Amino acid sequence: MSMQFHSGKTGKRRRLMVAPMAALAVLAACVAGAPAVSQQSNAVPVDFDAAMRGLNFNPSTTDGNLDPSSAGNGILDADEMALVAAILKDPSLDLKAKGGVDHATVAAAFAQAQASATADFQKLASRYPTSATVGAGYAMLGEASLKSYSAMAGNFGAPMNGDYSLAITVGKLLAHDGDADGDGVSNRAEYLAFIGKGRDAYIAAALSPDVMPDQTQTAQAAKAPMIAPGRKIVGVVLYPGFEVLDVFGPVEMWAYAPDFQVVMISQNGGAVKSAQGVSAVADYSFANAPQLDIMMVPGGTGTRTELNNQVFLDFIRKQNENTQLTTSVCTGSALLAKAGLLKGHKATSNKNFFSLATQQDPSVDWQGKARWVEDGKFITSSGVSAGTDMALGLVARLYGKERASLLAHSLEYEWNDDPTNDPFAIIYKPAAAR
């Protein structure tokens, strides 16, 4: 699909001044390679899959347009764009009476988005000729999606600063939480209910007010985590009185690992106040949390309370059954020990509160000298700031030390990459050895 618009700057500007919507329709036809626009033939064929592959995006795994952090929303980006493409190809589609989309509005919005993206990505066009098409596709999926792609493109010196106002407006219906056909069911709920039968089945349902999931499917979709396919789910288990740096030191590192999707979990979900008095918002409660690939339990003054919270201990036990790695920062290891997870393993904790951990399970091989300790699937770190070093150590374990070092350098962090280099070490003797 050609992305070049050589109708002449003067001529194009004159048409926009006389009839803006008509000019957008003509531009949409140019994008499709059509010789002219007519009431009978104004389909706009777009192959977003091919455009994504032109950027080395894999249409079968890419999901990262929930927000500028590149979190996923549970729908493959290519499938979201395929819904847009289906609308652009069908000039007869008009669901406005139902509160849904119509072809003419979507075509005009896409034409504007394509023109703006072409200008925004002019510097990238020679290397990434399909970048504008992908950018327009993301813009059509709502303002959050636009900001997500713009943030990524901004790293290449090409933020999306053009006019995407029409796309943002129609994107309210085309986003994952929108309702393209006006049947009262979100696009995401229809996706989760019908994608098992293939993309065509999803698109048919999303554009057919008479086809919708049953109540059970809709309820399940509402609880389904918005996790990007192919990513490791890294879950931080919050509780009242958690230590801020225990949480956000590691999160700062893990959030920049493209293979990770970091989520926050607490017993009831929502806002959780830290030991420092500021709150963090948990994405999930214990009741609807996804299975984690990597679990992290922080420390903090609230540790003592959670040591007696059977609901909390049961949750981390249950999650640990299927985690790839289970980690802790500071006195978080006391909680792992109280849950019985560290038996037969080496572990460490905050040296100033070391006895709090050792009292929970003296049979653990507690290490008084260790910045962090790796033993099997368990990685425990010393106090507070040590969690950031541990987080990079985890990245090194999974993807190599070079990648962890580059990540640390990009964030101007001086990584203590030696887990035995512990400036706060203590001499610890188990009770049996005293």
C-alpha positions in Angstrom: 0.0 0.0 0.0 1.5 3.4 -1.0 1.8 5.9 1.7 2.9 8.8 -0.5 0.5 11.7 -1.2 1.9 13.6 -4.2 -1.3 15.5 -5.2 0.6 18.8 -4.8 0.8 20.9 -1.7 -1.0 23.8 -3.2 -3.8 21.8 -4.6 -4.4 19.7 -1.5 -4.4 22.9 0.6 -7.0 24.4 -1.7 -9.3 21.4 -1.4 -9.1 21.4 2.4 -10.1 25.0 2.6 -13.2 24.5 0.4 -14.5 21.2 1.8 -12.5 19.6 4.6 -14.5 16.3 4.9 -14.6 15.8 1.1 -10.8 16.3 1.1 -10.4 13.7 3.7 -12.5 11.3 1.7 -10.3 11.9 -1.3 -7.2 11.4 0.8 -8.7 8.1 2.0 -9.1 6.9 -1.5 -5.6 7.9 -2.4 -4.3 5.8 0.5 -6.2 2.8 -0.9 -4.9 3.4 -4.4 -8.3 4.2 -5.8 -8.6 6.4 -8.8 -11.4 8.5 -7.4 -14.1 8.7 -4.8 -17.7 8.0 -5.4 -20.8 7.2 -3.4 -20.8 3.7 -4.9 -17.2 2.8 -4.4 -15.3 4.2 -1.4 -13.8 1.2 0.3 -10.4 1.7 1.9 -8.5 -1.6 2.0 -5.6 -1.6 4.5 -3.3 -4.5 5.4 -2.3 -3.7 9.0 -0.6 -7.1 9.4 1.8 -6.4 6.6 2.4 -2.9 7.9 3.2 -4.2 11.4 5.6 -6.8 9.9 7.3 -3.9 8.2 8.3 -2.6 11.6 9.3 -6.1 12.8 6.2 -6.2 15.0 4.8 -9.7 15.2 1.0 -9.5 14.6 0.5 -12.8 16.4 2.1 -11.7 19.7 2.2 -7.9 19.9 -0.1 -6.4 22.5 1.0 -3.1 24.0 -1.3 -0.2 23.5 -3.2 0.1 26.8 -1.2 3.2 27.8 2.1 4.8 27.2 3.9 2.2 29.3 3.2 -0.3 26.5 1.1 -2.5 28.8 -1.3 -4.9 27.0 -5.0 -4.8 27.1 -5.6 -8.5 26.3 -6.3 -8.1 22.6 -3.7 -8.5 20.0 -3.0 -5.1 18.4 -3.3 -6.6 14.9 -6.8 -8.0 15.8 -7.8 -4.5 17.0 -6.6 -3.0 13.8 -8.3 -5.7 11.8 -11.6 -4.4 13.1 -10.7 -1.0 11.8 -9.8 -2.5 8.4 -13.1 -4.4 8.2 -15.0 -1.1 8.7 -12.9 0.7 6.1 -13.5 -2.1 3.5 -17.3 -1.9 3.9 -18.9 1.3 2.6 -22.4 0.1 3.5 -21.6 -0.3 7.2 -23.6 2.1 9.4 -24.4 1.3 13.0 -25.0 4.9 14.1 -28.6 4.1 14.9 -27.4 1.6 17.5 -24.8 3.9 18.9 -22.0 2.2 17.0 -19.6 3.1 14.2 -20.2 3.9 10.5 -17.9 3.6 7.5 -17.9 7.2 6.5 -16.8 8.5 9.9 -14.1 5.9 10.3 -12.8 6.5 6.8 -12.6 10.2 7.4 -10.8 9.7 10.7 -8.4 7.2 9.2 -7.6 9.6 6.3 -6.8 12.4 8.7 -4.7 10.0 10.9 -2.8 8.6 7.9 -2.0 12.1 6.6 -0.8 13.3 10.0 1.2 10.1 10.6 2.9 10.5 7.2 4.0 14.0 8.1 5.1 12.9 11.7 7.1 10.0 10.4 8.7 11.6 7.4 12.2 11.2 8.9 11.5 7.4 9.4 9.9 6.7 6.1 13.0 5.6 4.3 13.9 3.1 6.9 10.4 2.2 8.1 8.1 2.8 5.1 5.0 1.3 6.9 5.4 3.3 10.2 2.7 5.8 9.2 0.2 3.1 8.5 0.9 1.4 11.8 0.7 4.8 13.5 -2.6 5.6 12.0 -3.9 2.2 13.0 -2.9 2.7 16.6 -4.4 6.2 16.6 -7.7 4.7 15.5 -7.9 2.7 18.7 -8.2 5.7 21.0 -6.2 8.3 22.7 -4.4 5.9 25.1 -3.3 3.8 22.1 -2.1 6.9 20.2 -0.1 7.9 23.2 1.4 4.4 23.5 2.7 4.4 19.9 3.7 8.1 20.1 5.8 7.3 23.2 7.6 4.5 21.4 8.1 6.6 18.2 9.4 9.5 20.3 12.4 7.3 21.2 13.2 7.5 17.5 12.7 11.3 17.3 9.3 11.1 15.8 6.5 11.8 18.3 3.0 11.9 16.9 2.2 15.7 17.1 -0.1 15.9 14.1 -3.9 16.3 14.1 -5.5 13.0 15.2 -8.7 14.6 16.6 -11.1 12.5 14.4 -9.3 9.3 15.3 -9.4 10.1 19.0 -13.2 10.7 18.7 -14.0 7.5 16.8 -11.5 5.6 18.9 -13.8 5.8 21.9 -15.9 3.2 20.0 -13.0 1.2 18.6 -10.8 1.0 21.7 -10.7 -2.3 23.8 -13.2 -0.8 26.2 -15.4 0.7 23.4 -18.4 -0.8 21.8 -18.1 -0.8 18.0 -21.6 -2.2 17.2 -23.5 -0.5 20.1 -24.8 -3.7 21.5 -23.8 -2.9 25.1 -20.9 -5.3 25.2 -17.3 -4.0 25.0 -15.0 -5.0 22.1 -12.7 -6.8 24.6 -15.6 -8.9 25.9 -16.6 -9.8 22.4 -13.0 -10.6 21.6 -12.4 -12.9 24.5 -15.7 -14.7 23.7 -15.2 -15.2 20.0 -11.5 -15.1 19.1 -11.2 -18.8 19.8 -13.1 -19.3 16.6 -10.7 -17.0 14.7 -10.3 -13.3 13.9 -13.2 -13.3 11.4 -15.6 -14.6 14.1 -14.5 -11.8 16.4 -14.9 -9.1 13.8 -18.4 -10.5 12.9 -19.5 -10.3 16.5 -17.9 -6.9 17.1 -19.8 -5.4 14.1 -23.1 -7.3 14.6 -25.4 -6.0 17.3 -27.4 -9.2 17.3 -24.3 -11.3 18.0 -22.9 -11.0 21.6 -21.5 -13.2 24.3 -23.7 -14.8 26.8 -23.8 -13.5 30.4 -21.3 -16.0 31.6 -18.8 -15.1 28.9 -19.2 -11.4 29.6 -18.7 -11.9 33.3 -15.5 -14.0 32.7 -14.2 -11.3 30.3 -14.7 -8.6 33.0 -12.4 -10.6 35.3 -9.9 -11.6 32.7 -6.5 -9.9 33.3 -5.3 -7.5 30.6 -2.0 -9.2 29.9 0.0 -9.0 26.7 0.4 -12.4 25.1 4.0 -13.8 25.4 5.0 -11.6 28.3 6.0 -12.8 31.8 3.6 -11.5 34.4 5.6 -9.9 37.2 3.4 -9.4 40.2 4.2 -7.2 43.2 2.1 -8.2 46.2 1.3 -5.0 48.2 0.0 -4.7 51.7 -0.6 -1.7 54.0 2.7 -0.4 55.3 4.9 -1.7 52.4 8.3 0.0 51.9 8.1 2.3 48.8 11.7 1.7 47.5 11.3 -2.1 48.1 8.5 -1.9 45.4 9.5 0.8 43.0 13.2 0.2 42.9 12.7 -3.2 41.2 9.6 -1.9 39.3 11.8 0.8 37.8 14.0 -1.9 36.3 11.5 -4.5 35.4 9.1 -2.1 33.7 11.7 -1.4 31.1 12.2 -5.1 30.3 10.1 -5.7 27.2 9.5 -9.3 28.1 7.8 -8.3 31.4 4.4 -6.9 32.3 4.4 -5.6 35.8 1.2 -5.7 37.8 0.3 -4.7 41.4 -1.8 -7.0 43.6 -3.3 -6.6 47.0 -5.9 -8.4 49.1 -8.7 -6.1 48.1 -7.3 -4.3 45.1 -7.3 -0.5 44.8 -5.2 2.0 46.7 -2.8 0.7 49.3 -1.0 3.1 51.7 2.8 2.6 52.1 4.9 3.0 55.2 5.9 6.4 53.9 2.2 7.5 53.7 1.8 7.6 49.9 -0.4 5.1 48.2 0.0 2.8 45.2 -2.9 1.3 43.3 -3.2 -2.4 43.0 -4.5 -3.6 39.6 -5.9 -6.8 41.0 -7.3 -8.3 44.2 -6.4 -11.7 45.5 -9.7 -12.9 44.1 -9.1 -11.9 40.4 -5.3 -11.9 40.2 -3.7 -13.7 37.3 -1.3 -16.5 37.8 2.1 -14.8 38.1 5.3 -15.9 36.4 7.4 -13.9 38.8 6.2 -12.9 42.2 7.8 -10.3 44.4 7.0 -9.7 48.1 8.3 -6.4 49.5 9.1 -5.6 53.1 8.0 -2.7 55.3 6.6 -1.8 58.7 3.4 -3.7 57.6 5.3 -7.0 57.5 4.5 -7.7 61.2 0.8 -7.5 60.5 0.8 -9.6 57.4 2.8 -12.3 59.3 -0.5 -13.0 61.1 -2.7 -12.6 58.0 -3.6 -16.1 56.9 -5.3 -14.8 53.7 -2.1 -13.1 52.6 0.0 -16.1 53.4 -2.4 -18.5 51.6 -2.3 -16.3 48.5 1.5 -16.3 48.2 1.6 -20.0 48.9 -1.0 -20.6 46.1 0.8 -18.3 43.6 4.2 -19.9 44.4 2.9 -23.3 43.3 3.2 -22.1 39.6 5.6 -19.2 39.6 8.8 -19.4 37.6 10.6 -17.3 40.2 9.5 -16.1 43.7 11.4 -13.1 45.0 11.4 -10.8 48.0 12.9 -7.5 49.1 13.9 -6.7 52.7 11.6 -8.2 55.3 9.5 -9.7 52.5 11.6 -12.8 53.1 10.0 -13.1 56.5 6.6 -13.5 54.9 8.0 -16.1 52.5 9.5 -18.0 55.4 6.3 -17.7 57.5 4.4 -19.2 54.5 6.8 -22.1 54.6 8.2 -21.4 51.1 11.9 -21.2 52.0 12.5 -24.5 53.8 15.7 -26.1 52.6 16.8 -22.9 50.8 19.4 -20.2 51.3 17.9 -16.7 51.9 18.6 -13.3 53.2 16.8 -10.3 54.6 17.2 -6.8 55.9 20.2 -6.9 58.2 18.7 -4.4 60.6 15.7 -6.7 61.1 17.3 -10.0 60.4 15.8 -11.7 63.5 12.3 -11.0 62.2 13.0 -13.2 59.2 15.0 -15.9 61.1 12.3 -16.3 63.7 9.7 -17.3 61.1 11.6 -20.4 60.1 15.0 -21.1 61.7 15.5 -24.1 59.4 16.1 -21.8 56.5 19.8 -21.3 55.6 19.9 -17.6 56.4 22.8 -15.7 54.9 24.1 -12.8 57.0 26.4 -11.7 54.2 24.6 -11.3 50.9 23.3 -8.4 48.9 20.9 -10.9 47.4 20.7 -14.7 47.3 19.5 -17.0 44.5 18.6 -20.6 45.4 16.5 -22.5 43.0 13.4 -20.5 42.1 13.8 -18.2 45.1 15.6 -14.9 45.0 15.7 -12.9 48.3 17.5 -9.6 48.8 18.7 -7.6 51.7 17.2 -4.3 52.9 15.4 -1.7 50.7 17.9 -0.5 48.1 19.2 -4.1 47.7 16.0 -4.9 45.9 17.0 -2.9 42.9 20.3 -4.8 42.6 18.3 -8.0 43.0 15.9 -7.0 40.2 18.8 -6.5 37.8 20.3 -9.8 39.0 17.0 -11.4 38.0 17.1 -9.8 34.5 20.7 -11.1 34.2 19.7 -14.6 35.2 17.0 -14.7 32.6 18.6 -12.7 29.8 22.3 -12.3 30.5 24.4 -9.9 32.4 25.0 -7.7 29.4 21.3 -6.9 29.0 21.0 -6.2 32.8 24.1 -3.9 32.6 22.7 -2.0 29.6 19.4 -1.6 31.4 21.1 -0.2 34.5 23.2 2.1 32.4 20.2 3.4 30.5 18.6 4.4 33.8 21.9 5.9 35.2 22.0 3.4 38.0 25.2 2.1 39.4 24.5 -1.6 39.8 26.1 -3.6 42.5 26.3 -6.7 40.3 28.0 -8.9 42.9 25.5 -10.6 45.2 28.2 -11.3 47.8 29.3 -7.7 48.0 27.3 -6.7 51.0 28.4 -3.5 52.8 25.8 -4.1 55.5 26.7 -7.7 56.3 26.3 -9.2 59.8 27.5 -12.3 61.5 24.6 -14.7 61.9 24.8 -18.0 63.7 21.7 -20.3 63.7 20.5 -21.1 67.2 21.7 -24.7 66.7 25.3 -23.5 66.2 25.4 -21.1 69.2 
